[in-house]
Amino acid sequence: MAVIIPLDSAARDRLSAVERFIRSQSGHSVQDTRLTAAQRRRLAQMLRALDGRKEGASYLDLAIVLFGRRLIDPANWHESSFRYTTLRLVRDGLRMVDGGYRQLLRTRRST
């Protein structure tokens, strides 16, 4: 097995991925620090929201599933912060599907 890494702007990310792969193959624990726990949770919510929309769920139905029935008031739905959060989850999820997922592959760097 061999790895060829182009020396471009993503070379460090690719090298890091190869290192994680080698460590996982030798049975070592591999910690991937590219995403925080909060980012992982939000990505999971995006996927659930997209799946729901694909199955025909309304935004209100999605919010009830994602955040719980006791937090969602259908009477005040149009002014609810949960409505806007649900809309953003679907919007951002669609962006991910449309190629934005590539950002997940990049390592966060301090500037």
C-alpha positions as CSV (number, residue, x, y, z in Angstrom):
1,M,0.0,0.0,0.0
2,A,1.3,3.5,-0.8
3,V,0.1,7.0,-0.4
4,I,0.7,9.9,-2.8
5,I,0.1,13.3,-1.3
6,P,0.0,16.3,-3.7
7,L,1.9,19.3,-2.2
8,D,-0.9,21.8,-2.4
9,S,-2.9,23.8,0.1
10,A,-4.6,20.7,1.5
11,A,-1.3,18.7,1.9
12,R,-1.3,19.1,5.7
13,D,-4.9,17.9,5.9
14,R,-4.1,14.9,3.7
15,L,-1.0,14.0,5.8
16,S,-3.1,14.2,9.0
17,A,-5.7,11.9,7.5
18,V,-3.0,9.4,6.5
19,E,-1.6,9.5,10.0
20,R,-5.0,8.9,11.5
21,F,-5.5,6.0,9.1
22,I,-2.1,4.4,10.0
23,R,-2.9,4.7,13.7
24,S,-6.3,3.2,13.3
25,Q,-4.9,0.3,11.4
26,S,-2.4,-0.5,14.2
27,G,-5.2,-0.5,16.7
28,H,-4.5,2.8,18.4
29,S,-7.1,5.2,19.5
30,V,-7.5,7.9,16.9
31,Q,-8.9,11.3,18.0
32,D,-10.2,13.5,15.3
33,T,-10.2,17.1,16.5
34,R,-11.5,18.7,13.3
35,L,-15.0,19.1,14.8
36,T,-16.1,20.0,18.3
37,A,-18.8,18.1,20.1
38,A,-21.3,20.9,19.4
39,Q,-20.5,20.8,15.7
40,R,-21.0,17.1,15.6
41,R,-24.4,17.5,17.3
42,R,-25.4,20.2,14.8
43,L,-24.4,18.1,11.9
44,A,-26.6,15.2,13.2
45,Q,-29.5,17.6,13.5
46,M,-29.0,18.8,10.0
47,L,-29.1,15.3,8.7
48,R,-32.2,14.5,10.7
49,A,-33.9,17.7,9.4
50,L,-33.0,16.9,5.8
51,D,-34.3,13.3,6.1
52,G,-37.5,14.7,7.5
53,R,-37.9,17.2,4.7
54,K,-37.2,14.5,2.2
55,E,-40.0,12.5,3.7
56,G,-42.4,15.4,3.5
57,A,-42.3,16.7,7.1
58,S,-43.2,20.3,7.7
59,Y,-40.8,22.6,9.5
60,L,-43.1,22.5,12.5
61,D,-43.0,18.7,12.6
62,L,-39.2,18.8,12.3
63,A,-38.9,21.2,15.2
64,I,-41.1,19.0,17.4
65,V,-38.9,16.0,16.6
66,L,-35.6,17.9,17.0
67,F,-36.4,20.0,20.1
68,G,-39.4,18.2,21.8
69,R,-43.1,18.9,21.8
70,R,-43.0,20.7,25.2
71,L,-40.7,23.5,23.8
72,I,-42.7,24.1,20.6
73,D,-45.8,26.2,20.7
74,P,-47.7,25.8,17.4
75,A,-49.7,29.0,18.2
76,N,-46.5,31.1,18.2
77,W,-44.7,29.1,15.6
78,H,-44.1,31.9,13.1
79,E,-42.3,34.0,15.7
80,S,-40.5,31.1,17.4
81,S,-36.7,31.0,17.6
82,F,-37.1,27.3,17.1
83,R,-38.6,28.0,13.7
84,Y,-35.6,30.0,12.6
85,T,-33.2,27.4,14.0
86,T,-35.1,24.7,12.1
87,L,-35.0,26.7,8.9
88,R,-31.2,27.2,9.3
89,L,-30.6,23.5,9.9
90,V,-32.3,22.6,6.7
91,R,-30.6,25.4,4.8
92,D,-27.2,24.5,6.1
93,G,-27.8,20.8,5.5
94,L,-28.7,21.5,1.9
95,R,-25.4,23.4,1.6
96,M,-23.5,20.5,3.0
97,V,-25.2,18.1,0.5
98,D,-24.3,20.6,-2.3
99,G,-20.5,20.2,-1.6
100,G,-20.1,22.0,1.7
101,Y,-19.2,18.7,3.4
102,R,-15.7,19.2,2.0
103,Q,-15.1,21.8,4.7
104,L,-15.4,19.0,7.3
105,L,-12.3,17.4,5.8
106,R,-10.2,20.5,6.5
107,T,-8.3,20.9,9.8
108,R,-9.2,23.9,11.9
109,R,-6.1,26.2,12.1
110,S,-5.4,29.1,14.3
111,T,-4.8,32.3,12.4
